[in-house]
Amino acid sequence: MAEEESVQVEEGLLPVLKWDQGLFEQTTRGFQFPPEWDARYPRQGQTAADAPVGYIKFFADFFLE
């Protein structure tokens, strides 16, 4: 499972999820991403803004919260 730490926001403390290759693979399997989607975990230093043309970005929080 993801490591958590807390951050202060106006409403209170929210956990910060640590995204890693293992969690990515667990999520894509658990949500049954079809192989033709060609889901890719970003290389070190990449962000969602670095996704190749034609790819969409998704964030772990959407699937895990």
C-alpha angles and dihedrals in degrees: 000000000000121000112242136208127169132247127193117244131165094270095045138272121344126188118247111218120218108222116209139162093265094052090046091054092044090051096047091049094043093051091041098236106195115243090239088067087068092209110201133195110224121251119248111291095019124121133195087271089066095062113131119257110279095027126109125218126232130186126221092229091064091059100033106041 
